Amino acid sequence: MNQLVAYLIENLILDFQGDLDLEMVREFLKGDDSKEAKALYARLVADGSVSDMLVVLADCLKDYLGEGVNDQVLREQIRLYVES
């Protein structure tokens, strides 16, 4: 059973539902003057879309599925994405 569970977790695909775009991100970050929000939006504008961020986040968050994906983990992964 342990091997099966390990296999399933290893081969699980994480994806985001919806059609997030730069305009939506701008709206979500509206009123957030934090350094993190500004850095994220600047990075996304430089990238030209949010698609790369979503792919990177899905790939990185896969490592946390066994422990749980929560707000703190997601914030940390977004911060790492911006800094990369």
Distance bins in CASP14 RR format, pairs under 12 A and 6 or more apart:
PFRMAT RR
TARGET T0000
AUTHOR 0000-0000-0000
RMODE 2
METHOD distances of the structure
MODEL  1
1 7 0 0 0 0 0 1 0 0 0 0 0
1 8 0 0 0 0 0 1 0 0 0 0 0
2 8 0 0 0 0 0 1 0 0 0 0 0
2 9 0 0 0 0 0 1 0 0 0 0 0
3 9 0 0 0 0 0 1 0 0 0 0 0
3 10 0 0 0 0 0 1 0 0 0 0 0
4 10 0 0 0 0 0 1 0 0 0 0 0
4 11 0 0 0 0 0 1 0 0 0 0 0
5 11 0 0 0 0 0 1 0 0 0 0 0
5 12 0 0 0 0 0 1 0 0 0 0 0
5 65 0 0 0 0 0 1 0 0 0 0 0
5 66 0 0 0 0 1 0 0 0 0 0 0
6 12 0 0 0 0 0 1 0 0 0 0 0
6 65 0 0 0 0 0 1 0 0 0 0 0
6 66 0 0 0 0 0 1 0 0 0 0 0
8 65 0 0 0 0 1 0 0 0 0 0 0
8 66 0 0 0 0 0 1 0 0 0 0 0
9 62 0 0 0 0 1 0 0 0 0 0 0
9 63 0 0 0 0 1 0 0 0 0 0 0
9 64 0 0 0 0 0 1 0 0 0 0 0
9 65 1 0 1 0 0 0 0 0 0 0 0
9 66 1 0 0 1 0 0 0 0 0 0 0
9 67 0 0 0 0 0 1 0 0 0 0 0
9 68 0 0 0 0 0 1 0 0 0 0 0
10 62 0 0 0 0 1 0 0 0 0 0 0
10 63 0 0 0 0 0 1 0 0 0 0 0
10 65 0 0 0 0 1 0 0 0 0 0 0
10 66 0 0 0 0 0 1 0 0 0 0 0
11 62 0 0 0 0 1 0 0 0 0 0 0
11 65 0 0 0 0 0 1 0 0 0 0 0
12 58 0 0 0 0 0 1 0 0 0 0 0
12 59 0 0 0 0 0 1 0 0 0 0 0
12 61 0 0 0 0 0 1 0 0 0 0 0
12 62 1 0 0 1 0 0 0 0 0 0 0
12 63 0 0 0 0 0 1 0 0 0 0 0
12 64 0 0 0 0 0 1 0 0 0 0 0
12 65 1 0 0 1 0 0 0 0 0 0 0
12 66 0 0 0 0 1 0 0 0 0 0 0
12 69 0 0 0 0 0 1 0 0 0 0 0
13 55 0 0 0 0 0 1 0 0 0 0 0
13 58 1 0 0 1 0 0 0 0 0 0 0
13 59 0 0 0 0 1 0 0 0 0 0 0
13 61 0 0 0 0 0 1 0 0 0 0 0
13 62 0 0 0 0 1 0 0 0 0 0 0
13 65 0 0 0 0 0 1 0 0 0 0 0
14 54 0 0 0 0 0 1 0 0 0 0 0
14 55 0 0 0 0 0 1 0 0 0 0 0
14 56 0 0 0 0 0 1 0 0 0 0 0
14 57 0 0 0 0 1 0 0 0 0 0 0
14 58 1 0 1 0 0 0 0 0 0 0 0
14 59 1 0 0 1 0 0 0 0 0 0 0
14 60 0 0 0 0 1 0 0 0 0 0 0
14 61 1 0 1 0 0 0 0 0 0 0 0
14 62 1 0 1 0 0 0 0 0 0 0 0
14 63 0 0 0 0 1 0 0 0 0 0 0
14 64 0 0 0 0 1 0 0 0 0 0 0
14 65 1 0 0 1 0 0 0 0 0 0 0
14 66 0 0 0 0 0 1 0 0 0 0 0
14 68 0 0 0 0 0 1 0 0 0 0 0
14 69 0 0 0 0 1 0 0 0 0 0 0
14 74 0 0 0 0 0 1 0 0 0 0 0
14 77 0 0 0 0 0 1 0 0 0 0 0
15 51 0 0 0 0 0 1 0 0 0 0 0
15 54 0 0 0 0 1 0 0 0 0 0 0
15 55 0 0 0 0 1 0 0 0 0 0 0
15 57 0 0 0 0 0 1 0 0 0 0 0
15 58 1 0 1 0 0 0 0 0 0 0 0
15 59 0 0 0 0 0 1 0 0 0 0 0
15 61 0 0 0 0 0 1 0 0 0 0 0
15 62 0 0 0 0 0 1 0 0 0 0 0
16 24 0 0 0 0 0 1 0 0 0 0 0
16 50 0 0 0 0 1 0 0 0 0 0 0
16 51 0 0 0 0 0 1 0 0 0 0 0
16 53 0 0 0 0 1 0 0 0 0 0 0
16 54 1 0 1 0 0 0 0 0 0 0 0
16 55 0 0 0 0 1 0 0 0 0 0 0
16 56 0 0 0 0 0 1 0 0 0 0 0
16 57 1 0 0 1 0 0 0 0 0 0 0
16 58 1 0 0 1 0 0 0 0 0 0 0
16 59 0 0 0 0 0 1 0 0 0 0 0
16 61 0 0 0 0 1 0 0 0 0 0 0
16 69 0 0 0 0 0 1 0 0 0 0 0
16 74 0 0 0 0 0 1 0 0 0 0 0
17 54 0 0 0 0 0 1 0 0 0 0 0
17 58 0 0 0 0 0 1 0 0 0 0 0
18 24 0 0 0 0 1 0 0 0 0 0 0
18 50 0 0 0 0 0 1 0 0 0 0 0
18 51 0 0 0 0 0 1 0 0 0 0 0
18 54 0 0 0 0 1 0 0 0 0 0 0
19 25 0 0 0 0 0 1 0 0 0 0 0
19 49 0 0 0 0 0 1 0 0 0 0 0
19 50 0 0 0 0 1 0 0 0 0 0 0
19 51 0 0 0 0 0 1 0 0 0 0 0
19 54 0 0 0 0 0 1 0 0 0 0 0
20 26 0 0 0 0 0 1 0 0 0 0 0
20 27 0 0 0 0 0 1 0 0 0 0 0
20 28 0 0 0 0 1 0 0 0 0 0 0
20 44 0 0 0 0 0 1 0 0 0 0 0
20 49 0 0 0 0 1 0 0 0 0 0 0
20 50 1 0 1 0 0 0 0 0 0 0 0
20 51 0 0 0 0 1 0 0 0 0 0 0
20 52 0 0 0 0 0 1 0 0 0 0 0
20 53 0 0 0 0 1 0 0 0 0 0 0
20 54 1 0 0 1 0 0 0 0 0 0 0
20 57 0 0 0 0 0 1 0 0 0 0 0
21 27 0 0 0 0 1 0 0 0 0 0 0
21 28 0 0 0 0 0 1 0 0 0 0 0
21 44 0 0 0 0 1 0 0 0 0 0 0
21 45 0 0 0 0 0 1 0 0 0 0 0
21 48 0 0 0 0 1 0 0 0 0 0 0
21 49 1 0 0 1 0 0 0 0 0 0 0
21 50 1 0 0 1 0 0 0 0 0 0 0
21 51 0 0 0 0 1 0 0 0 0 0 0
21 53 0 0 0 0 0 1 0 0 0 0 0
21 54 0 0 0 0 0 1 0 0 0 0 0
22 28 0 0 0 0 0 1 0 0 0 0 0
22 29 0 0 0 0 0 1 0 0 0 0 0
22 40 0 0 0 0 0 1 0 0 0 0 0
22 41 0 0 0 0 1 0 0 0 0 0 0
22 42 0 0 0 0 0 1 0 0 0 0 0
22 43 0 0 0 0 0 1 0 0 0 0 0
22 44 1 0 1 0 0 0 0 0 0 0 0
22 45 1 0 0 1 0 0 0 0 0 0 0
22 46 0 0 0 0 0 1 0 0 0 0 0
22 47 0 0 0 0 1 0 0 0 0 0 0
22 48 1 0 0 1 0 0 0 0 0 0 0
22 49 1 0 0 1 0 0 0 0 0 0 0
22 50 1 0 0 1 0 0 0 0 0 0 0
22 51 0 0 0 0 0 1 0 0 0 0 0
22 52 0 0 0 0 0 1 0 0 0 0 0
22 53 0 0 0 0 0 1 0 0 0 0 0
23 29 0 0 0 0 0 1 0 0 0 0 0
23 30 0 0 0 0 0 1 0 0 0 0 0
23 41 0 0 0 0 0 1 0 0 0 0 0
23 44 0 0 0 0 0 1 0 0 0 0 0
23 45 0 0 0 0 0 1 0 0 0 0 0
23 48 0 0 0 0 0 1 0 0 0 0 0
23 49 0 0 0 0 0 1 0 0 0 0 0
23 50 0 0 0 0 1 0 0 0 0 0 0
24 30 0 0 0 0 0 1 0 0 0 0 0
24 41 0 0 0 0 0 1 0 0 0 0 0
24 44 0 0 0 0 0 1 0 0 0 0 0
24 49 0 0 0 0 0 1 0 0 0 0 0
24 50 0 0 0 0 1 0 0 0 0 0 0
24 54 0 0 0 0 0 1 0 0 0 0 0
25 32 0 0 0 0 0 1 0 0 0 0 0
25 37 0 0 0 0 1 0 0 0 0 0 0
25 38 0 0 0 0 0 1 0 0 0 0 0
25 40 1 0 0 1 0 0 0 0 0 0 0
25 41 1 0 0 1 0 0 0 0 0 0 0
25 42 0 0 0 0 0 1 0 0 0 0 0
25 43 0 0 0 0 0 1 0 0 0 0 0
25 44 1 0 0 1 0 0 0 0 0 0 0
25 45 0 0 0 0 1 0 0 0 0 0 0
25 47 0 0 0 0 0 1 0 0 0 0 0
25 48 0 0 0 0 0 1 0 0 0 0 0
25 49 0 0 0 0 1 0 0 0 0 0 0
25 50 1 0 1 0 0 0 0 0 0 0 0
25 51 0 0 0 0 0 1 0 0 0 0 0
25 53 0 0 0 0 1 0 0 0 0 0 0
25 54 0 0 0 0 0 1 0 0 0 0 0
25 78 0 0 0 0 0 1 0 0 0 0 0
26 32 0 0 0 0 0 1 0 0 0 0 0
26 37 0 0 0 0 0 1 0 0 0 0 0
26 38 0 0 0 0 0 1 0 0 0 0 0
26 40 0 0 0 0 0 1 0 0 0 0 0
26 41 1 0 0 1 0 0 0 0 0 0 0
26 42 0 0 0 0 0 1 0 0 0 0 0
26 44 0 0 0 0 1 0 0 0 0 0 0
26 45 0 0 0 0 1 0 0 0 0 0 0
26 50 0 0 0 0 0 1 0 0 0 0 0
27 41 0 0 0 0 0 1 0 0 0 0 0
28 37 0 0 0 0 1 0 0 0 0 0 0
28 40 0 0 0 0 0 1 0 0 0 0 0
28 41 0 0 0 0 1 0 0 0 0 0 0
28 44 0 0 0 0 0 1 0 0 0 0 0
28 50 0 0 0 0 0 1 0 0 0 0 0
28 78 0 0 0 0 0 1 0 0 0 0 0
29 35 0 0 0 0 0 1 0 0 0 0 0
29 36 0 0 0 0 1 0 0 0 0 0 0
29 37 1 0 1 0 0 0 0 0 0 0 0
29 38 0 0 0 0 1 0 0 0 0 0 0
29 39 0 0 0 0 0 1 0 0 0 0 0
29 40 1 0 0 1 0 0 0 0 0 0 0
29 41 1 0 1 0 0 0 0 0 0 0 0
29 42 0 0 0 0 0 1 0 0 0 0 0
29 43 0 0 0 0 0 1 0 0 0 0 0
29 44 0 0 0 0 1 0 0 0 0 0 0
29 45 0 0 0 0 0 1 0 0 0 0 0
29 50 0 0 0 0 0 1 0 0 0 0 0
29 78 0 0 0 0 0 1 0 0 0 0 0
30 37 0 0 0 0 1 0 0 0 0 0 0
30 38 0 0 0 0 0 1 0 0 0 0 0
30 41 0 0 0 0 0 1 0 0 0 0 0
31 37 0 0 0 0 1 0 0 0 0 0 0
31 38 0 0 0 0 0 1 0 0 0 0 0
31 41 0 0 0 0 0 1 0 0 0 0 0
32 38 0 0 0 0 1 0 0 0 0 0 0
32 39 0 0 0 0 0 1 0 0 0 0 0
32 40 0 0 0 0 1 0 0 0 0 0 0
32 41 0 0 0 0 1 0 0 0 0 0 0
33 39 0 0 0 0 0 1 0 0 0 0 0
33 41 0 0 0 0 0 1 0 0 0 0 0
34 40 0 0 0 0 1 0 0 0 0 0 0
34 41 0 0 0 0 0 1 0 0 0 0 0
34 75 0 0 0 0 0 1 0 0 0 0 0
34 78 0 0 0 0 0 1 0 0 0 0 0
34 79 0 0 0 0 0 1 0 0 0 0 0
34 82 0 0 0 0 0 1 0 0 0 0 0
35 41 0 0 0 0 0 1 0 0 0 0 0
35 42 0 0 0 0 0 1 0 0 0 0 0
35 79 0 0 0 0 0 1 0 0 0 0 0
35 82 0 0 0 0 1 0 0 0 0 0 0
35 83 0 0 0 0 0 1 0 0 0 0 0
36 42 0 0 0 0 0 1 0 0 0 0 0
36 43 0 0 0 0 0 1 0 0 0 0 0
36 75 1 0 0 1 0 0 0 0 0 0 0
36 76 0 0 0 0 0 1 0 0 0 0 0
36 78 1 0 0 1 0 0 0 0 0 0 0
36 79 1 0 0 1 0 0 0 0 0 0 0
36 80 0 0 0 0 0 1 0 0 0 0 0
36 81 0 0 0 0 0 1 0 0 0 0 0
36 82 1 0 0 1 0 0 0 0 0 0 0
36 83 0 0 0 0 0 1 0 0 0 0 0
37 43 0 0 0 0 0 1 0 0 0 0 0
37 44 0 0 0 0 0 1 0 0 0 0 0
37 75 0 0 0 0 0 1 0 0 0 0 0
37 78 0 0 0 0 1 0 0 0 0 0 0
37 79 0 0 0 0 0 1 0 0 0 0 0
37 82 0 0 0 0 1 0 0 0 0 0 0
38 44 0 0 0 0 0 1 0 0 0 0 0
38 45 0 0 0 0 0 1 0 0 0 0 0
38 82 0 0 0 0 1 0 0 0 0 0 0
39 45 0 0 0 0 0 1 0 0 0 0 0
39 46 0 0 0 0 0 1 0 0 0 0 0
39 78 0 0 0 0 1 0 0 0 0 0 0
39 79 0 0 0 0 1 0 0 0 0 0 0
39 80 0 0 0 0 0 1 0 0 0 0 0
39 81 0 0 0 0 1 0 0 0 0 0 0
39 82 1 0 1 0 0 0 0 0 0 0 0
39 83 0 0 0 0 1 0 0 0 0 0 0
39 84 0 0 0 0 0 1 0 0 0 0 0
40 46 0 0 0 0 0 1 0 0 0 0 0
40 47 0 0 0 0 0 1 0 0 0 0 0
40 50 0 0 0 0 1 0 0 0 0 0 0
40 53 0 0 0 0 1 0 0 0 0 0 0
40 57 0 0 0 0 0 1 0 0 0 0 0
40 74 0 0 0 0 0 1 0 0 0 0 0
40 75 0 0 0 0 0 1 0 0 0 0 0
40 77 0 0 0 0 0 1 0 0 0 0 0
40 78 1 0 0 1 0 0 0 0 0 0 0
40 79 0 0 0 0 1 0 0 0 0 0 0
40 80 0 0 0 0 0 1 0 0 0 0 0
40 81 1 0 0 1 0 0 0 0 0 0 0
40 82 1 0 1 0 0 0 0 0 0 0 0
40 83 0 0 0 0 0 1 0 0 0 0 0
40 84 0 0 0 0 0 1 0 0 0 0 0
41 47 0 0 0 0 0 1 0 0 0 0 0
41 48 0 0 0 0 0 1 0 0 0 0 0
41 50 0 0 0 0 0 1 0 0 0 0 0
41 53 0 0 0 0 0 1 0 0 0 0 0
41 78 0 0 0 0 0 1 0 0 0 0 0
41 82 0 0 0 0 1 0 0 0 0 0 0
42 48 0 0 0 0 0 1 0 0 0 0 0
42 82 0 0 0 0 1 0 0 0 0 0 0
43 49 0 0 0 0 0 1 0 0 0 0 0
43 50 0 0 0 0 1 0 0 0 0 0 0
43 52 0 0 0 0 1 0 0 0 0 0 0
43 53 1 0 0 1 0 0 0 0 0 0 0
43 56 0 0 0 0 0 1 0 0 0 0 0
43 78 0 0 0 0 1 0 0 0 0 0 0
43 79 0 0 0 0 0 1 0 0 0 0 0
43 80 0 0 0 0 0 1 0 0 0 0 0
43 81 1 0 0 1 0 0 0 0 0 0 0
43 82 1 0 1 0 0 0 0 0 0 0 0
43 83 0 0 0 0 1 0 0 0 0 0 0
43 84 0 0 0 0 1 0 0 0 0 0 0
44 50 1 0 1 0 0 0 0 0 0 0 0
44 51 0 0 0 0 1 0 0 0 0 0 0
44 52 0 0 0 0 1 0 0 0 0 0 0
44 53 1 0 0 1 0 0 0 0 0 0 0
44 54 0 0 0 0 0 1 0 0 0 0 0
44 56 0 0 0 0 0 1 0 0 0 0 0
44 78 0 0 0 0 0 1 0 0 0 0 0
44 81 0 0 0 0 1 0 0 0 0 0 0
44 82 0 0 0 0 1 0 0 0 0 0 0
45 53 0 0 0 0 0 1 0 0 0 0 0
45 82 0 0 0 0 0 1 0 0 0 0 0
46 52 0 0 0 0 0 1 0 0 0 0 0
46 53 0 0 0 0 0 1 0 0 0 0 0
46 82 0 0 0 0 0 1 0 0 0 0 0
47 53 1 0 0 1 0 0 0 0 0 0 0
47 54 0 0 0 0 0 1 0 0 0 0 0
47 55 0 0 0 0 0 1 0 0 0 0 0
47 56 0 0 0 0 0 1 0 0 0 0 0
47 81 0 0 0 0 1 0 0 0 0 0 0
47 82 0 0 0 0 0 1 0 0 0 0 0
47 84 0 0 0 0 0 1 0 0 0 0 0
49 55 0 0 0 0 0 1 0 0 0 0 0
50 56 0 0 0 0 0 1 0 0 0 0 0
50 57 0 0 0 0 1 0 0 0 0 0 0
50 58 0 0 0 0 0 1 0 0 0 0 0
50 78 0 0 0 0 0 1 0 0 0 0 0
50 81 0 0 0 0 0 1 0 0 0 0 0
51 57 0 0 0 0 0 1 0 0 0 0 0
51 58 0 0 0 0 0 1 0 0 0 0 0
52 58 0 0 0 0 0 1 0 0 0 0 0
52 59 0 0 0 0 0 1 0 0 0 0 0
52 81 0 0 0 0 1 0 0 0 0 0 0
52 82 0 0 0 0 0 1 0 0 0 0 0
52 84 0 0 0 0 0 1 0 0 0 0 0
53 59 0 0 0 0 0 1 0 0 0 0 0
53 60 0 0 0 0 0 1 0 0 0 0 0
53 61 0 0 0 0 0 1 0 0 0 0 0
53 74 0 0 0 0 0 1 0 0 0 0 0
53 77 0 0 0 0 1 0 0 0 0 0 0
53 78 1 0 0 1 0 0 0 0 0 0 0
53 79 0 0 0 0 0 1 0 0 0 0 0
53 80 0 0 0 0 0 1 0 0 0 0 0
53 81 1 0 1 0 0 0 0 0 0 0 0
53 82 0 0 0 0 1 0 0 0 0 0 0
53 84 0 0 0 0 0 1 0 0 0 0 0
54 60 0 0 0 0 0 1 0 0 0 0 0
54 61 0 0 0 0 0 1 0 0 0 0 0
54 74 0 0 0 0 0 1 0 0 0 0 0
54 77 0 0 0 0 0 1 0 0 0 0 0
54 78 0 0 0 0 0 1 0 0 0 0 0
54 81 0 0 0 0 1 0 0 0 0 0 0
55 61 0 0 0 0 0 1 0 0 0 0 0
55 62 0 0 0 0 0 1 0 0 0 0 0
55 81 0 0 0 0 0 1 0 0 0 0 0
56 62 0 0 0 0 0 1 0 0 0 0 0
56 77 1 0 0 1 0 0 0 0 0 0 0
56 78 0 0 0 0 1 0 0 0 0 0 0
56 80 0 0 0 0 1 0 0 0 0 0 0
56 81 1 0 1 0 0 0 0 0 0 0 0
56 82 0 0 0 0 0 1 0 0 0 0 0
56 83 0 0 0 0 0 1 0 0 0 0 0
56 84 1 0 0 1 0 0 0 0 0 0 0
57 63 0 0 0 0 0 1 0 0 0 0 0
57 64 0 0 0 0 0 1 0 0 0 0 0
57 69 0 0 0 0 1 0 0 0 0 0 0
57 73 0 0 0 0 0 1 0 0 0 0 0
57 74 1 0 0 1 0 0 0 0 0 0 0
57 75 0 0 0 0 0 1 0 0 0 0 0
57 76 0 0 0 0 0 1 0 0 0 0 0
57 77 1 0 1 0 0 0 0 0 0 0 0
57 78 1 0 0 1 0 0 0 0 0 0 0
57 79 0 0 0 0 0 1 0 0 0 0 0
57 80 0 0 0 0 1 0 0 0 0 0 0
57 81 1 0 0 1 0 0 0 0 0 0 0
57 82 0 0 0 0 0 1 0 0 0 0 0
57 84 0 0 0 0 0 1 0 0 0 0 0
58 64 0 0 0 0 0 1 0 0 0 0 0
58 65 0 0 0 0 0 1 0 0 0 0 0
58 69 0 0 0 0 0 1 0 0 0 0 0
58 74 0 0 0 0 0 1 0 0 0 0 0
58 77 0 0 0 0 1 0 0 0 0 0 0
58 81 0 0 0 0 0 1 0 0 0 0 0
59 65 0 0 0 0 0 1 0 0 0 0 0
59 77 0 0 0 0 1 0 0 0 0 0 0
59 80 0 0 0 0 0 1 0 0 0 0 0
59 81 0 0 0 0 0 1 0 0 0 0 0
60 69 0 0 0 0 0 1 0 0 0 0 0
60 73 0 0 0 0 1 0 0 0 0 0 0
60 74 0 0 0 0 1 0 0 0 0 0 0
60 76 0 0 0 0 1 0 0 0 0 0 0
60 77 1 0 1 0 0 0 0 0 0 0 0
60 78 0 0 0 0 1 0 0 0 0 0 0
60 79 0 0 0 0 0 1 0 0 0 0 0
60 80 1 0 0 1 0 0 0 0 0 0 0
60 81 1 0 0 1 0 0 0 0 0 0 0
60 84 0 0 0 0 0 1 0 0 0 0 0
61 67 0 0 0 0 0 1 0 0 0 0 0
61 68 0 0 0 0 1 0 0 0 0 0 0
61 69 1 0 1 0 0 0 0 0 0 0 0
61 70 0 0 0 0 0 1 0 0 0 0 0
61 73 1 0 0 1 0 0 0 0 0 0 0
61 74 1 0 0 1 0 0 0 0 0 0 0
61 75 0 0 0 0 0 1 0 0 0 0 0
61 76 0 0 0 0 0 1 0 0 0 0 0
61 77 1 0 0 1 0 0 0 0 0 0 0
61 78 0 0 0 0 0 1 0 0 0 0 0
61 80 0 0 0 0 0 1 0 0 0 0 0
61 81 0 0 0 0 0 1 0 0 0 0 0
62 68 0 0 0 0 0 1 0 0 0 0 0
62 69 0 0 0 0 1 0 0 0 0 0 0
62 73 0 0 0 0 0 1 0 0 0 0 0
62 77 0 0 0 0 0 1 0 0 0 0 0
63 69 0 0 0 0 1 0 0 0 0 0 0
63 73 0 0 0 0 1 0 0 0 0 0 0
63 76 0 0 0 0 0 1 0 0 0 0 0
63 77 0 0 0 0 1 0 0 0 0 0 0
63 80 0 0 0 0 0 1 0 0 0 0 0
64 70 0 0 0 0 1 0 0 0 0 0 0
64 71 0 0 0 0 0 1 0 0 0 0 0
64 72 0 0 0 0 0 1 0 0 0 0 0
64 73 1 0 1 0 0 0 0 0 0 0 0
64 74 0 0 0 0 1 0 0 0 0 0 0
64 76 0 0 0 0 1 0 0 0 0 0 0
64 77 0 0 0 0 1 0 0 0 0 0 0
65 73 0 0 0 0 0 1 0 0 0 0 0
66 73 0 0 0 0 0 1 0 0 0 0 0
67 73 1 0 0 1 0 0 0 0 0 0 0
68 74 0 0 0 0 0 1 0 0 0 0 0
69 75 0 0 0 0 0 1 0 0 0 0 0
69 76 0 0 0 0 0 1 0 0 0 0 0
69 77 0 0 0 0 1 0 0 0 0 0 0
70 76 0 0 0 0 0 1 0 0 0 0 0
70 77 0 0 0 0 0 1 0 0 0 0 0
71 77 0 0 0 0 0 1 0 0 0 0 0
71 78 0 0 0 0 0 1 0 0 0 0 0
72 78 0 0 0 0 0 1 0 0 0 0 0
72 79 0 0 0 0 0 1 0 0 0 0 0
73 79 0 0 0 0 0 1 0 0 0 0 0
73 80 0 0 0 0 0 1 0 0 0 0 0
74 80 0 0 0 0 0 1 0 0 0 0 0
74 81 0 0 0 0 0 1 0 0 0 0 0
75 81 0 0 0 0 0 1 0 0 0 0 0
75 82 0 0 0 0 0 1 0 0 0 0 0
76 82 0 0 0 0 0 1 0 0 0 0 0
76 83 0 0 0 0 0 1 0 0 0 0 0
77 83 0 0 0 0 0 1 0 0 0 0 0
77 84 0 0 0 0 0 1 0 0 0 0 0
78 84 0 0 0 0 0 1 0 0 0 0 0
END
